[in-house]
Amino acid sequence: MQGIIIENISNLYKIEFQNNIYTATARGKIKLEELTPVVGDNVEFEIINNEKKEAVITKILERKVYIKRPKIANITQEICVLSSQDPKPDLLMLDKQLALSEYLKIKSIIVLNKIDLDQSKEFINIANTYKQIGYKVIQTNAKESEGIEELLENMKSEINVFAGNSGVGKSSLINAIFKKVLTQEGEISKKNKKGKNTTTSVKLYEIDKSTYIADTPGFSTFDISEIESNRLAECFKEFKEYIKFCEFVGCTHIKEENCGIKEAVEKGNISKERYQRFCTIYNELKEKEKRKKW
């Protein structure tokens, strides 16, 4: 039989199959192959006790997508959640999330949550920047269920992963989608306005037979170091059409002259702020690559 892993607690896996949830362990052969099942994996399994809903995983089917941190497989769409206020929008983090989506070749949606808290309406400028690039941007107020129907419509027939800093409202959004409390909402520290992370494990929630939501720990556990620094520009959607105008093969788009991307920034075809964040991410990746060589 084949099912999907919806939760992992220690070495026990919860598998969904025909409206039933089985608790399973992994067969020794899988461990010998140095494969560890993760949430989102499609697996073959055998039932060992139908009454107690106990099973054993015999095979992990081929993964279409795999993220190392947090460990999750076969997602098809990333939902990048920002809060308009408390905590303030972290656009560097957002650009890392979007770059990873492009690298993995999965869809991505940007959700600007807590729009009711942004008195200066700065979220409108953020929305316009990313809409011009070609991203779907949805504005929400999870507490009042504002924007939830639009979000839900864009999640249909996808295995969605919610990504974002602690405190941005991922759990509140999931609770609003299901119209009941499924996940614990994060608290915001009044002292430093940073979120206190409450989600400690990855879990899949089923909306319908073809639509799932994965709630994950905060973005601090997200790792994009698998993207090579020299491929980062390909992961910035609006950069792609200008790379061909670079004079040098292997242009890093940082220090070189006659760089198509830098010229596009000067002409206003690429956001200067987003280019600066690209440079920051590039340097971070380059530094990690140096440390690996040591």
PESULWO-V571917 format. One record per residue. N is the residue number from 0. RES is the residue in one letter. BURIAL is I if it has 9 or more other ideal C-beta (glycine too) atoms within 8 Angstrom, else O. D_LAST is the distance of its C-alpha to the last C-alpha in Angstrom with 1 decimal. Layout:
BEGIN
((N;RES;BURIAL;D_LAST) (N;RES;BURIAL;D_LAST))
END
This chain:
BEGIN
((0;M;O;46.2) (1;Q;O;43.5) (2;G;I;42.4) (3;I;I;39.7) (4;I;I;37.6) (5;I;I;38.4) (6;E;I;36.8) (7;N;I;34.5) (8;I;O;35.0) (9;S;O;33.0) (10;N;O;33.8) (11;L;I;37.0) (12;Y;I;37.3) (13;K;I;40.2) (14;I;I;41.4) (15;E;I;44.0) (16;F;I;46.6) (17;Q;O;50.1) (18;N;O;50.4) (19;N;O;49.3) (20;I;O;46.2) (21;Y;I;45.1) (22;T;I;42.7) (23;A;I;40.7) (24;T;O;38.2) (25;A;I;35.9) (26;R;I;37.2) (27;G;O;35.2) (28;K;O;34.8) (29;I;I;32.6) (30;K;I;30.3) (31;L;O;30.2) (32;E;O;29.0) (33;E;O;26.2) (34;L;O;27.7) (35;T;O;28.4) (36;P;I;31.2) (37;V;I;30.7) (38;V;I;33.2) (39;G;I;34.5) (40;D;I;34.2) (41;N;O;37.4) (42;V;I;38.2) (43;E;O;40.9) (44;F;I;42.4) (45;E;O;45.4) (46;I;I;47.7) (47;I;O;48.3) (48;N;O;50.6) (49;N;O;52.2) (50;E;O;54.1) (51;K;O;51.0) (52;K;I;48.9) (53;E;I;46.4) (54;A;I;44.4) (55;V;I;41.5) (56;I;I;38.9) (57;T;I;39.1) (58;K;O;37.0) (59;I;I;34.5) (60;L;I;35.7) (61;E;O;33.4) (62;R;I;31.5) (63;K;O;32.0) (64;V;I;29.3) (65;Y;O;26.7) (66;I;I;24.8) (67;K;O;22.1) (68;R;O;22.6) (69;P;I;25.5) (70;K;I;26.2) (71;I;I;29.1) (72;A;I;30.5) (73;N;I;32.9) (74;I;I;33.4) (75;T;I;35.3) (76;Q;I;35.4) (77;E;I;33.3) (78;I;I;35.5) (79;C;I;33.6) (80;V;I;35.5) (81;L;I;35.8) (82;S;I;38.3) (83;S;I;40.4) (84;Q;O;40.5) (85;D;I;39.3) (86;P;I;36.4) (87;K;O;36.2) (88;P;I;34.9) (89;D;I;31.1) (90;L;I;30.9) (91;L;I;27.1) (92;M;I;26.9) (93;L;I;29.6) (94;D;I;27.9) (95;K;I;24.8) (96;Q;I;27.3) (97;L;I;29.1) (98;A;I;26.1) (99;L;I;25.2) (100;S;I;28.9) (101;E;I;28.9) (102;Y;I;25.7) (103;L;O;27.4) (104;K;O;30.7) (105;I;I;32.7) (106;K;O;35.3) (107;S;I;34.8) (108;I;I;37.4) (109;I;I;37.1) (110;V;I;39.2) (111;L;I;40.2) (112;N;I;41.6) (113;K;I;43.7) (114;I;I;45.4) (115;D;O;48.3) (116;L;I;46.2) (117;D;I;45.3) (118;Q;O;48.4) (119;S;O;47.1) (120;K;O;46.5) (121;E;I;43.0) (122;F;I;42.1) (123;I;O;44.5) (124;N;O;42.3) (125;I;I;39.2) (126;A;I;41.1) (127;N;O;42.4) (128;T;I;39.0) (129;Y;I;37.7) (130;K;I;41.0) (131;Q;O;41.0) (132;I;I;37.6) (133;G;O;39.2) (134;Y;I;38.2) (135;K;O;40.8) (136;V;I;41.1) (137;I;I;43.3) (138;Q;I;44.5) (139;T;I;45.3) (140;N;I;46.8) (141;A;I;46.1) (142;K;O;48.5) (143;E;O;51.4) (144;S;O;50.2) (145;E;I;50.2) (146;G;I;48.3) (147;I;I;47.8) (148;E;O;50.1) (149;E;O;48.3) (150;L;I;44.9) (151;L;I;46.3) (152;E;O;47.8) (153;N;I;44.4) (154;M;I;42.8) (155;K;O;45.4) (156;S;O;44.3) (157;E;I;40.6) (158;I;I;38.1) (159;N;I;37.0) (160;V;I;34.1) (161;F;I;34.5) (162;A;I;31.4) (163;G;I;31.4) (164;N;I;30.8) (165;S;I;32.7) (166;G;I;36.3) (167;V;I;36.7) (168;G;I;39.3) (169;K;I;37.8) (170;S;I;39.9) (171;S;I;42.9) (172;L;I;42.8) (173;I;I;42.6) (174;N;I;45.5) (175;A;I;47.5) (176;I;I;47.0) (177;F;I;48.4) (178;K;O;50.9) (179;K;O;50.0) (180;V;O;47.4) (181;L;O;44.8) (182;T;I;41.7) (183;Q;O;41.6) (184;E;I;41.4) (185;G;I;38.8) (186;E;O;40.0) (187;I;I;39.2) (188;S;I;38.7) (189;K;O;41.4) (190;K;O;39.4) (191;N;O;36.3) (192;K;I;37.3) (193;K;I;34.2) (194;G;I;34.7) (195;K;I;34.5) (196;N;I;33.0) (197;T;I;35.6) (198;T;I;34.4) (199;T;O;32.2) (200;S;O;32.2) (201;V;I;32.6) (202;K;I;36.2) (203;L;I;38.2) (204;Y;I;41.7) (205;E;I;44.2) (206;I;I;46.4) (207;D;O;48.2) (208;K;O;47.7) (209;S;O;45.3) (210;T;I;43.7) (211;Y;I;41.2) (212;I;I;39.2) (213;A;I;35.9) (214;D;I;35.3) (215;T;I;31.7) (216;P;I;30.1) (217;G;I;29.2) (218;F;I;26.7) (219;S;O;24.2) (220;T;I;23.3) (221;F;I;23.2) (222;D;O;19.8) (223;I;I;19.6) (224;S;O;15.9) (225;E;O;17.3) (226;I;I;18.7) (227;E;O;16.7) (228;S;I;17.0) (229;N;O;19.1) (230;R;I;21.5) (231;L;I;22.0) (232;A;I;25.2) (233;E;I;26.8) (234;C;I;26.6) (235;F;I;28.7) (236;K;I;32.1) (237;E;I;33.9) (238;F;I;31.3) (239;K;I;31.9) (240;E;O;35.2) (241;Y;I;33.9) (242;I;I;30.8) (243;K;O;33.2) (244;F;O;34.4) (245;C;I;31.2) (246;E;O;31.7) (247;F;O;28.3) (248;V;O;26.8) (249;G;O;23.4) (250;C;I;24.5) (251;T;I;22.1) (252;H;I;25.3) (253;I;O;23.8) (254;K;O;24.5) (255;E;I;26.5) (256;E;O;30.3) (257;N;O;32.7) (258;C;I;30.7) (259;G;I;32.9) (260;I;I;31.3) (261;K;I;31.5) (262;E;I;35.1) (263;A;I;35.9) (264;V;I;34.7) (265;E;O;36.9) (266;K;O;39.9) (267;G;O;39.4) (268;N;O;38.7) (269;I;I;35.4) (270;S;O;35.2) (271;K;O;33.6) (272;E;O;32.3) (273;R;I;30.7) (274;Y;I;29.1) (275;Q;O;27.6) (276;R;I;26.2) (277;F;I;24.7) (278;C;I;22.9) (279;T;I;21.7) (280;I;I;20.4) (281;Y;I;18.8) (282;N;O;16.9) (283;E;O;15.8) (284;L;I;14.6) (285;K;I;12.8) (286;E;O;11.0) (287;K;I;10.0) (288;E;I;9.0) (289;K;O;6.6) (290;R;O;5.2) (291;K;O;5.4) (292;K;O;3.8) (293;W;O;0.0))
END
